[in-house]
Amino acid sequence: MSAHGDSGNGRGPDLPIAGGPAPNDAPAFRLIATLAVAGGLAGLLIVAVFQWAQPRILAHQALVLGQAIEEVLSDPARYDTLYVAGDALTKEPPAGTNPASLEKVYLGYDGEGAPVGFAVQGAEPGFQDVISLLFGYDAANNRLLGMTVMEAKETPGLGDKIIKDSAFVNGFAGPTTPLVGVKIGAGKGAPDEVDMITGATISSRAVIKIINDRLEQIGPLLRAYHPGGGS
């Protein structure tokens, strides 16, 4: 056996030449190309899934909104979508604008074609997160027709009662505006009072504030609008 302990050639073990690539190392460009192809395929997959899902998401959102409009306006025979354009409501979006980007309200009609009220959307922070809701408003008599929470992430068992507590939800059918929130049993029976939920006063007040703020912003436009004749 060789004194060097090699295989007998007397030269010792073969080593990589200094500065050369290590045995079995893939060239860098091959790794980059592989990553680029994988990234491209992932991007195409994301785009394909988005294009497949987006119309379905929009259709579902439209269905949910339509059901909410019917709920807060007590099943109108039909309703029109109106666009907020400056200081007026219009049936058609202003020329050159994207309808999806415009604020909208919905005017419901009874079976004889008489207007029954507007459905208005609003959203503001609650206790945990943003509360999004829709409410019905009779502009001629300055009173609410109903309210439904569209989205909220309030505390389960407490704040989420703004959705689940039927007494609270039903309390938004009939009161005049601006609303005044009162503790249960502490009200004076005034027409503008809404009983808040015990243990969820922050969430209750948030709902009341959303409605009051929206009507302060858009109420004059609703009261000035005349179906068939614009504003």
C-alpha positions as CSV (number, residue, x, y, z in Angstrom):
1,M,0.0,0.0,0.0
2,S,1.2,3.5,-0.8
3,A,2.5,5.6,2.0
4,H,0.0,8.2,1.1
5,G,-2.9,5.8,1.5
6,D,-4.2,6.4,-2.0
7,S,-5.4,3.8,-4.5
8,G,-1.9,3.0,-5.5
9,N,-1.1,5.7,-8.1
10,G,1.1,7.5,-5.7
11,R,-0.5,10.9,-6.5
12,G,-3.0,11.2,-3.7
13,P,-6.8,11.8,-4.1
14,D,-8.0,13.9,-7.1
15,L,-9.1,17.4,-6.1
16,P,-11.1,20.0,-8.0
17,I,-8.9,22.4,-10.0
18,A,-8.8,25.7,-8.1
19,G,-11.2,28.3,-9.6
20,G,-13.2,25.7,-11.6
21,P,-16.8,24.6,-11.0
22,A,-17.3,22.0,-8.3
23,P,-18.3,18.5,-9.7
24,N,-22.0,18.1,-10.4
25,D,-22.8,21.8,-9.9
26,A,-25.5,23.0,-12.2
27,P,-24.7,26.2,-14.1
28,A,-26.2,29.3,-12.5
29,F,-28.2,30.2,-15.7
30,R,-30.0,26.8,-15.5
31,L,-31.2,27.6,-11.9
32,I,-32.3,31.1,-13.0
33,A,-34.1,29.7,-16.0
34,T,-35.9,27.1,-13.8
35,L,-37.0,29.8,-11.3
36,A,-38.2,32.0,-14.1
37,V,-40.3,29.3,-15.7
38,A,-41.8,28.4,-12.3
39,G,-42.6,32.0,-11.5
40,G,-44.1,32.5,-14.9
41,L,-46.3,29.5,-14.5
42,A,-47.4,30.6,-11.1
43,G,-48.3,34.0,-12.4
44,L,-50.3,32.6,-15.2
45,L,-52.1,30.3,-12.7
46,I,-53.0,33.3,-10.5
47,V,-54.3,35.3,-13.4
48,A,-56.4,32.3,-14.6
49,V,-57.9,31.8,-11.2
50,F,-58.6,35.5,-10.8
51,Q,-60.3,35.7,-14.2
52,W,-62.4,32.6,-13.3
53,A,-63.3,33.7,-9.8
54,Q,-63.9,37.5,-10.3
55,P,-67.2,37.3,-12.2
56,R,-68.5,34.8,-9.7
57,I,-67.5,37.0,-6.8
58,L,-69.1,40.1,-8.3
59,A,-72.3,38.1,-9.1
60,H,-72.5,36.9,-5.5
61,Q,-71.9,40.4,-4.2
62,A,-74.7,41.7,-6.4
63,L,-77.0,39.0,-5.2
64,V,-76.3,39.7,-1.5
65,L,-76.8,43.5,-2.1
66,G,-80.1,42.9,-3.9
67,Q,-81.4,40.8,-1.1
68,A,-80.3,43.5,1.4
69,I,-82.1,46.2,-0.6
70,E,-85.3,44.1,-0.6
71,E,-85.0,43.6,3.2
72,V,-84.6,47.2,4.2
73,L,-87.2,48.4,1.8
74,S,-89.7,45.6,2.7
75,D,-89.7,43.9,-0.7
76,P,-90.3,46.7,-3.2
77,A,-91.7,45.8,-6.6
78,R,-88.5,47.2,-8.2
79,Y,-85.7,49.6,-7.6
80,D,-83.5,52.0,-9.5
81,T,-79.8,52.4,-9.1
82,L,-78.9,56.1,-8.7
83,Y,-75.5,57.7,-8.9
84,V,-74.2,60.5,-6.7
85,A,-72.9,63.1,-9.1
86,G,-71.7,66.2,-7.3
87,D,-74.7,67.6,-5.5
88,A,-77.4,65.6,-7.3
89,L,-78.6,62.0,-8.0
90,T,-78.7,60.8,-11.5
91,K,-80.0,57.6,-13.2
92,E,-77.1,57.6,-15.6
93,P,-73.4,57.9,-14.5
94,P,-71.8,61.1,-15.7
95,A,-70.1,60.8,-19.1
96,G,-66.5,59.6,-18.9
97,T,-66.8,58.1,-15.4
98,N,-66.5,54.5,-14.3
99,P,-69.8,53.5,-12.8
100,A,-68.1,51.1,-10.4
101,S,-66.2,53.9,-8.8
102,L,-69.2,56.1,-8.1
103,E,-71.2,56.2,-4.9
104,K,-74.7,54.7,-5.4
105,V,-78.1,54.7,-3.7
106,Y,-81.1,52.6,-4.6
107,L,-84.7,53.9,-4.9
108,G,-87.5,51.4,-4.4
109,Y,-91.0,51.5,-5.8
110,D,-94.3,49.8,-4.9
111,G,-96.5,47.9,-7.3
112,E,-98.1,51.1,-8.5
113,G,-94.9,52.8,-9.2
114,A,-94.8,55.1,-6.2
115,P,-91.4,55.5,-4.5
116,V,-91.2,53.8,-1.1
117,G,-87.7,54.9,0.0
118,F,-84.0,54.8,-0.6
119,A,-81.5,52.1,0.4
120,V,-78.2,53.7,1.5
121,Q,-74.9,52.1,2.3
122,G,-72.5,53.2,5.0
123,A,-69.4,52.0,6.7
124,E,-67.3,53.2,9.7
125,P,-65.1,51.6,12.4
126,G,-66.9,49.7,15.1
127,F,-65.3,48.1,18.2
128,Q,-63.2,45.5,16.4
129,D,-63.2,46.5,12.8
130,V,-65.2,48.4,10.1
131,I,-69.0,47.8,10.2
132,S,-70.7,47.9,6.8
133,L,-74.4,48.3,6.7
134,L,-77.4,49.2,4.5
135,F,-80.4,51.1,5.7
136,G,-83.8,52.1,4.2
137,Y,-84.8,55.8,4.4
138,D,-88.1,57.4,3.7
139,A,-87.0,60.9,2.7
140,A,-90.5,62.3,2.5
141,N,-91.2,61.6,6.2
142,N,-87.6,61.6,7.5
143,R,-87.8,58.2,9.0
144,L,-86.0,54.9,8.7
145,L,-87.5,51.8,7.1
146,G,-85.0,49.2,8.2
147,M,-81.4,48.3,8.6
148,T,-79.2,45.3,8.0
149,V,-75.5,44.8,8.7
150,M,-73.7,43.6,5.6
151,E,-70.3,42.9,7.2
152,A,-68.8,43.1,10.7
153,K,-66.2,41.4,12.8
154,E,-67.4,42.5,16.2
155,T,-66.9,40.4,19.4
156,P,-68.7,37.1,19.2
157,G,-71.5,36.9,21.8
158,L,-71.5,40.7,22.3
159,G,-70.8,43.1,19.4
160,D,-72.1,40.6,16.9
161,K,-75.5,41.1,18.4
162,I,-75.9,44.0,16.0
163,I,-76.5,41.3,13.5
164,K,-78.2,38.6,15.6
165,D,-80.3,40.6,18.0
166,S,-83.7,40.9,16.3
167,A,-85.0,43.5,18.7
168,F,-82.1,45.8,18.0
169,V,-82.3,45.3,14.2
170,N,-86.1,45.7,14.2
171,G,-85.7,49.0,16.2
172,F,-84.5,50.7,13.0
173,A,-87.8,50.3,11.3
174,G,-89.8,53.5,12.0
175,P,-87.7,56.0,14.0
176,T,-87.1,59.5,12.8
177,T,-83.6,60.9,12.2
178,P,-81.2,61.9,13.4
179,L,-81.2,58.8,15.7
180,V,-80.6,58.9,19.4
181,G,-79.2,55.8,21.1
182,V,-80.6,55.0,24.6
183,K,-80.1,52.3,27.1
184,I,-82.9,49.8,27.3
185,G,-85.6,51.1,29.6
186,A,-84.0,54.5,29.9
187,G,-85.7,56.1,26.9
188,K,-88.6,58.6,26.9
189,G,-90.5,57.1,24.1
190,A,-89.3,59.8,21.6
191,P,-89.7,58.9,17.9
192,D,-86.0,59.3,17.3
193,E,-84.9,56.8,20.0
194,V,-83.2,53.4,19.3
195,D,-82.5,51.0,22.1
196,M,-78.9,49.9,22.3
197,I,-77.7,46.5,23.2
198,T,-76.6,45.9,26.8
199,G,-73.0,44.9,26.8
200,A,-72.5,46.0,23.2
201,T,-73.0,49.8,23.5
202,I,-69.9,50.6,21.4
203,S,-71.1,48.5,18.5
204,S,-74.6,49.8,18.9
205,R,-73.5,53.4,18.9
206,A,-71.4,52.7,15.8
207,V,-74.4,51.6,13.9
208,I,-76.4,54.6,14.9
209,K,-73.4,56.9,14.1
210,I,-73.0,55.4,10.6
211,I,-76.7,56.1,9.8
212,N,-76.6,59.6,11.2
213,D,-73.4,60.5,9.4
214,R,-74.6,59.1,6.1
215,L,-77.8,61.1,6.3
216,E,-76.0,64.2,7.2
217,Q,-73.8,63.8,4.1
218,I,-76.4,62.6,1.6
219,G,-79.8,63.4,3.2
220,P,-80.3,66.7,1.3
221,L,-79.8,64.9,-2.0
222,L,-82.3,62.2,-1.2
223,R,-84.9,64.7,-0.1
224,A,-84.4,66.8,-3.2
225,Y,-84.6,64.0,-5.7
226,H,-87.9,63.7,-7.7
227,P,-88.3,60.4,-9.6
228,G,-88.9,61.1,-13.3
229,G,-87.7,64.6,-13.0
230,G,-84.2,64.2,-11.6
231,S,-83.2,66.4,-8.6
